[in-house]
Amino acid sequence: MSKLAPVFKLSQSVKRIQAIVFKEFRQLKRDRMTFGMVVMIPIIQLLLFGYAINTEVRGIPIAVVDMSHNAAARVIEQAVVATQVVEVIERYPTPQEAEKAIVNGEVRAALVFPPDLAKRIVEERALGQWLVDGSDTMVSSALLPLRSMPLSQIFIDPALDYGKSHTTFEVALFFNPTRRAAVNIVPGLIGTILTMTMILFTSTAIVRERERGNLELLITTPIRPLELMIGKILPYIVIGLIQMTLILALGYSVFDVPIIGALHQIYMATLLFIAASLSIGLVISTIAKTQLQAMQMTVFILLPSILLSGFMFPFEAMPGAAQAIAEVLPATHFMRMIRAIVLRGAELPGLLNDAFWLMGFTVVGLMVAAARFKKTVD
Amino acid sequence: MSVLAIQTRGLTRRFGALTAVDHLDLQIEKGTIYGFLGPNGCGKSTTIRMLCGLLTPSEGTIDVLGQTLPQDAEALRLRIGYMTQKFSLYEDLSVLGNLRFLAQLYNLPGAVSRQRITQVLSEYGLDKLRAQLAGSLSGGQKQRLALAAAVLHEPDLLFLDEPTSAVDPENRRHFWEKLFDLCDQGTSILVSTHYMDEAERCHRLAILEAGKLCAEDEPKKLLQPLTGRIVEVEADDMRTVKSRLQKLEQVRSSAQQGIRLRVLLNPGVQDSLEFVKNHLSDLQMHCQLVNPSLEDVFVQVTRGARSGGRQ
């Protein structure tokens, strides 16, 4: 009594995927080691990275809002740029627009010259205001010294040198007024941990099937390569979301990280990143022959993701070549998105460039993996 | 409806410069147990993988259960079962978990799935082991589970790739009883092996070497031409006997088995017993004609001529 029902029915396909998903969870339940890693990696890393690393920062992108239309503003701006700490990439007519740009992560700070600049120079009052994205402590600490820049440096005319220390600019630190590193580290950690676990788990999960000979069994059953892949990655998407929730919850309760953005925005951005990471994992799984190789290749992606994505060092402070590499990595884009959403309350429509990059990355990754997977069976 | 389960013409598979399977013509009848006998690397596994649709042939045509491979591979998967050489079920799932997982992959409806799982559990003596992890089973138990998994969806054709390589003779006998049961129920079975005793049980046998078909017939008929050509010699000075016999061009091979030397003579020697006695007349020895075994057939048809080293 052989059953020659069509193999291509969607409902049957869904059931086969379901079979893989449940099997994967049953195996995970048994695999204490992996199960422990799901929970322990976020916790341990979170506690370890609670302390930040500081480096000298240069070339921070800022915007200038000149409401004074005074030649002095031009001169002051040039003096500030001459310190090389900042780089003016935008000009806005109003402080509100500059704030929006900070929220969306387009610039890290804005220098605002008030309409009464000329009067302020005469009256020896603060000349302008810095609006600073305080969520990245390294950026804000680099900008803070500019506050008390002596005017003698700005105006060559000694008549203007008052010879006394005084505040040249007022500074408004947004989002992280107390400049605590954890605020910036915790959302970044989501990106790092997801890179590590998502790529590692998917790549080893499929390689393990091959290594233990299970693939030999699977390929004689009606399951198709694509069904197998979908079934294998679905459980890890769930795991990724659990890890993210765990990190944010811990960050919120232990490190008082403010969660300004909407939760559904956070989950959506995270899903995009998980998808991109899983597609890397799948590609690795079609290349690696053993779980050890899969792990080595994961480290190859993981290291630049930690060092270059903006998690450790501000993206803007890195040399051009490093930035170019970083732009390719999904972690860089996710880092921008998750910080913008969690710390500055940005929303996905304001972060479309990064979102599209992650989507494109996922599509390309899946296509490469599916094309390569066929070959590995032969 | 054809009475052939498998038919191949000029089946060939190359891996780079190596030709693993070389123009194989097979005709395997339905409802029989058909054996592939050959040493490791003779192309048994490669052939089976091609017949399952897992490997694309470099050349030649394959017809399995009336379907053309590799085109119809997907449809065929529901009708064939494949037991891999290495245990390929999930060691970290229970016996029941493995069977359930496979039933789902084959899309067996719930009721059928439950009934089949109960049936194979009792049939293959796995009832009491159902909750045990597959990885903790003994060699014989693993093999029974693998067979149960391969027949869960009631395939018409079953491929077994060296199924008993990790199993003791007792378990091997039980295993073969199960195979004959399946065969009686109408399942066609193709089994590869390098065990002579296992090969002897097959209805028909193909002897493969270096990807080529060397001989193909019922085991009994394969033995026939060797009748009267095997002499067993018992002597004190086995070394001298062996070295002296191996020099003779009439001697195809000689192999020591315990205290005896098994001598296979080339065809054309009139009286084998007399021939051997004459050449060893000056030695203390005793010799007798014995029945041929499949090992002798194997030595005869493959190129391993005059290799006295075969154990």
Interface residues (C-beta under 8 A of the other chain):
Chain A: M1 S2 K3 L4 A5 V7 F8 Q12 K15 R16 Q18 A19 F22 K23 R26 Q27 R30 D31 R212 G213 N214 L215 E216 L217 L218 I219 T220 T221 P222 I223 V377 D378
Chain B: C52 L54 L55 T56 E74 A75 R77 L78 R79 I80 G81 Y82 T84 K86 F87 S88 L89 Y90 E91 D92 L93 G97 F101 L102 Q104 L105 Y106 N107 L133 A149 H153 E154 P155 D156
